[in-house]
Amino acid sequence: MNSDDAQLFVEEANEGMQKAIDHLEVELGKVRAGKATPAMLDGLFVDYYGASTPLNQVSNINSMDARTLVIQPWEKSMLSPIEKAILAANLGVTPMNDGVLIRIVLPPLTEERRRDLVKNSKAIAEHCKVSVRNLRRDAMEGIKKLQKDGLAEDIAKGYEAEVQQLTDKYIALTDKHIEAKEKEIMTV
């Protein structure tokens, strides 16, 4: 057995852990922290002539101010389907259709709602940590199997240490992200 195979396990773990962090950033971006951002509506799909289409592909989404989002569909006929999609998504907001565009005014966050958002954010971060740990486990198992097949023990231990360092790095990065998000949510 050569160490190239072990290095491959380390690289795959690193790649997977980075993807977990990227996913965490996307998911935390969707969590409303009191400010209206177009990213809040990512993942919202609208019925566009029978096809389920992302909202941002049938309209322009902008934030007018810190608490107001404006959705301007490219076709007036899309106003009603967009309104229905927002209501169906259960975002806790009521869209206002004025015949030209749709306004969404976000209510100010209560203390209780802020705590719920922090709790949800922490759950998202925990999923990220679980993914990172699973990737570590898979890499470690692969390296142990290589060791069984003839890879020198000291070389295997070096690769295992490298995987553990990656794990520690990405867990710390996750903690940093959730700390920043919690601060953002709790800031009134």
Secondary structure, DSSP 8 states (H G I E B T S, - for coil): --HHHHHHHHHHHHHHHHHHHHHHHHHHHHS--SS--GGGGTT-EEEETTEEEEGGGTEEEEEEETTEEEEEESSGGGHHHHHHHHHHTT-S--EEE-SS-EEEE-----HHHHHHHHHHHHHHHHHHHHHHHHHHHHHHHHHHHHHHTT--HHHHHHHHHHHHHHHHHHHHHHHHHHHHHHHHHH--
